Amino acid sequence: MPAITAAQIAALNTVTFTFAEDVDAWSQARLKNHYLAWFNQKLANKGAWTGVTLVDTPANRVGFHAFWNNIGTLTGGATATPFQFLALMAIFANECRANFQPQAEKMGRPGFPGMTYLYEAITGLKVSYNTLPGNKTAQQCFRNAAFNNAHGAKVPGARLRNTTDARWAGPVYPRADFPVAPDAATAGYIMEADFMKFRGRGFIQTTSRANYAKLIQFIQAYTGDNNVIDFYQAQWAGLSVDDVAFASSNEDWDRLFQETDLIIASEAIHQHNIASGNYLALTGDPDKAVFNMGKRISGGTKYAETYRNRMEQLIVQALA
């Protein structure tokens, strides 16, 4: 496909966005429609976008608006350009059909039922989250005082608290002896270990304690007025980041990603962008910048190539 050119980006970037209203105004002026409806009319299931249709419901338009009202959080206090907007929307189309209800990573597949999917390595697909760098192993969690104070009463905490069973420090789930279904009634204690609690969440699937730790720091330093974030800031006041990570729960993180007007989901992207070379700046050759963004988010060349081709088609249509 033709390269994405500097002339195309100059033609796109005639305004900047501070809030969702700016995005909506640009979409109406440039695209003559709300972005979600425009995409489905002009691009869904066509060319490089074959197989992709965006979620366009009244509820998802509310989510779209909520997310793009967080441009300051997303960019660390800066504005956004139409090029950055299209680049992120293309990622969201790839990842979740631009569904602005952040989801936690699903688990279970043939050969790897329930939590074993997260716990174990799957060749060519994923590493073990129990031994993932930046995570604590389940054994480390089960032997930690802050973890046990918060979760020790959950099943089967009485059996696993302070365990010396080395299987909980490795990459193979002890399937024969413990439940694999993510059911709080039978495995609530196990589910709060890092491999499960810090699985992928949000629009780019934030994963691992190391990345959630940055969100804990953001929450502890938060100065805004979101009630859910304020609640957790009060709950976590005076605690170390590690102790918060041990004591927090799956329910806590689901609430933070889903019930904070997408502030935490936006901050997760901001932190990933910082840690990954500021790909969202999209500076220099725009064709190479788009490829770099795809690769930084996915880690794979094939994904980056597909993403770049989709972005080229999207930009051409946006300028039509």
Helices and strands as residue ranges (DSSP letters): H 6-12, H 20-26, I 27-31, H 35-42, G 47-49, H 58-68, H 71-75, H 82-96, H 116-119, H 138-142, H 145-151, H 157-160, G 166-169, H 184-191, H 194-197, H 209-220, H 227-235, H 241-247, H 250-258, H 263-275, G 279-281, H 286-298, H 301-318
